[in-house]
Amino acid sequence: MSLSVMTCNLRVWTESDGSNAWPYRRDELAQLIWKRKPLVLGTQEGLATMLADLDQRLPEYSRVGKGREGGSAGEHNVLYYHESLGQPLEHSQFWLSDTPDQPGSMAWDSSLPRICTWAVFYVPWTRSTVAVFNCHLDHRGAQARSQAARVIWQRMQPCFTTGIPCILMGDFNCEPGSEPHRYLRQYLVDGLESVRMSHIGTFHGFTGESSGGPIDWILASRGTNFSVVEVLRQKQNGRYPSDHFPVWAQLEVPVD
């Protein structure tokens, strides 16, 4: 099953970003998405007003996902999906805590509520299904990140048990080789690692210069072939669409 997917931390709308605040770059981000045309796009840090802006600019896409404080409150991790997929067969989200079904819940040393949104899609041209998970791990709590990786895997396991291939993407706030990465790599293939690009950083703070390795990843079921993976470092109309470089991948997911 051939799919193109993309993950992008939108950078939450804050006036302190000045000329890099959301209203000045929303068109550039939408243009980048149009150019790449991912079948499924995972975003992080989107407020309801930001997502409404993207909805207007991406008429061929729909989305699932709620705010991390419940409903439309707080930041969202949404999954945008192209209209060619139709409505997801099922979708939901859970909190990266020891009470994952409780909206707004936190645990361990997490600084904020963190969430993972997921959906199962039927891909009509392959007559098969795929599950996509989109997460955002805590930026401060190392224990929270490690435990979050385990919560995510627990929620992914039923898909594996029933033979549904899985894709996991998002902002993990840690680099390859970290404990959450090592844990998840027991079960999943890392796209950037598979094409020997795990040294390329994805956070740049609107400077275009990144240090360290990537904190935004795309992982998938074992047996997946990542034919192309790119860290999208280019400007759009002279402006960076976000303070993170998005990651885009073309992959071949194994199906039964």
N, C-alpha and C positions, 0 to 999 in steps of 0.2 A: 504494500500500500504506500503510494508516494504522497507525501504531504509537505507543505511549507508552513513553518511556524515562526513566531517572533515573540520576544519578550522585551518589554521596555518599562523602566521606571520613569514615570512622567515628570517627576519632581513636583511636589505639592505646590499649589498656588500660594506664594508668599510675597508680599510687597517688598520685602527686604532684598529680593533678587533684582530689583531695579529693572534695567532693560532686558533682563532674562526672565522676568516674571511671566507667568503663563499666557496672558493675552498677547504678548509680543512674539510667541513662538508656536502657538497652537496650529496656525496654518502650515508652518514648516513641518511639524510632526505629522499632520494629516497627509501632506504631500509625500513624506517618506513612506508612510504606510501604503499609499496608493502605488508608489513605485514598486514596492516589494510584494504587495498583494499576498500577504500570508493568509492561509486558509483559516488559521486560528492565531489570535494575538492575545498575549497575556500582559496586562498593565498593572502597575503598582502605584500607590500614592495618589490616585485620582479622587478628587472631591466630586460630589454630585454635579456641581456647576461645570467642572472641567469635562466630565464625561458627556454632559449635554452638548458641550461645544464639539466634541469629537463625533457624537451621534449625528449632528447636523452636517458635518464634513465627510462622514463615511456612510452614505446612504445604503450601500450594499452590505453593510454589516449590522448585526444585532449583538446584544451582549447579555451576559448573566453575571450576577454577583452583587452583594449588598455591602453596606458600610461595616467597618470593623466594630462599631459600637451598636450595630443593629439598624435595620431599615436603611435609610439614606444618610445616616449620621457617620461622620468621620471618613477616613480614607478607605478607598475600595481597592480590592484586587479583582478586576473583572476579566472575563474571557470574551473577547470579541470574536465572532465567527462569521464567515462569509455566507451570503444567502444561498449559495449552491449546496450547503450542508443541510439546509432546513433547520427546524427546531431540534435542540438536543433531546435525546431519548430520556435523559434525566440529568439533573444538576442540583448542586447544593453548595454549602460552604461550612467549614468548621474552624474553630479557634485553636490556635497553637498553644494549648494549655492542658492541664490535667482534667479539665471539664470541657472538652472540645465542642460540645453541643450547646454550651451556655454562651449566648451573645455577650460580647464585651469582656469575656473572662481572660485573666492573666495568671501566670504561674512562674515559679522558679525566680530567676533574676531579670525577667522581662521588664523593659521600661514602658511598654505600651501594649495594648491588645494587638495580637497578630493573627492573621487569618490565611486560609487556603481555600480557594474557590475551585470547583471541579465540575466537569460535564462529560457525559458520554455521548459521542456523535456517531450517527450512521453515515458512512461514506458511500453514497449510492453507486458511484462508478466502480467501486471495488466489492460492493455487497458485504461489507464488513464494518466493524465498529472499532472505535478508539476512544480511550479515556484521556482527558487532558486536565492536569492539575497546575494551578498558578498560585505561588506562595510569596510571602515576604517575611523573612526572619528578622528577629530583633537586631538592632544595630549596636546594642550595648552588652546584653547579657549572653555570655558564652554558654552558660548552662542552658539558658532558654533556647539557644540555637540548636544545641545538641539534642535536647529533649524534643524540640519541634520536628527535627528530622525523623525521630522515631514515631511521633504522632502521625506524620504524613505517611510514612511507610505502612503503619497499621491501617490507615484508610485506603491505601492503594492495594493492599493485599487481596481483598475480594475480587478485584478486577483480574489480577494474576490468576487467582484460583479458577475463575470462569473463563480464562483464556482471552481476555480483552487486553490488547497491548496498551501501554501507558506512556504518556509523555509528562514530564514534570519540569516546569520552568519557573523563573522568577528571580527576585533579588534575595540572595541568601546572606548577604552582609558578611561573607567570609570567603576565603579563597580556596582553590583546589589544594588538597593536602590537609585542610582543617578537619577536625573531628566529624562535623556533620557531613562533609564531602566523603570522607573515608567510609562512614556508615552507609550512606546512600549508594556509593559505588560498589557495595557488596551485591546489589540487586540491579543496578541500572548502569547504562553506558553514558558517558559524558561526551557531548558533542564536540566541544572545544578541545577536549583532550584527545579525541579520536582523530582530529585533523592537526594535532600538534600546535594548537593555538592557546593552550592553557596558561601561557605567560603574558597574554595581552590583557591589560587592565580595562575595566569597563566604567569605573567611576572617574570623572575628570573635573567635576565642579565648574562646568562651563568654560574651562580653560583649553580643552582639546588635548591636554597632557595628562596621562594617567600614570600612576605608579603602582607597583605590585601586580598581582594577578587579577583575574576577573572575579567579580562578586555576583554577576548575573550569569546564570547557567541555563542550559537546556539539556536535560537528561531523558533517557528513554529506555524502554524494555531491552533486555539483552537480545542480541541478534539484529538490532536496528543498525542500518548502514547510514551514516551521515555523509551524504555525497558532497554537500557544500555547507560550510558554516562560516558566517562572517560577523565580525564586530564592526558595526556601521559607524565609522568614525568621521564621515564627511559632514560638512555643513550643508544646510539647505538655505538658499538665498542669503548666504553670508552669516547664518546664525545656527548655533547648535540647538537641536530640538529639545534636548534635555541635559541634565548634568550627568547622566549615565549614557554611555553608548549602547544603543539597542543591540541585541543579538538575534540574527536571522539564520534559519537552517532549512535546508531541503533534506528530507530523510526518507528512507525506505523502511517502513515498519513491518516486521514479520506478521503474517496472519495465518491462521489454521486453514 
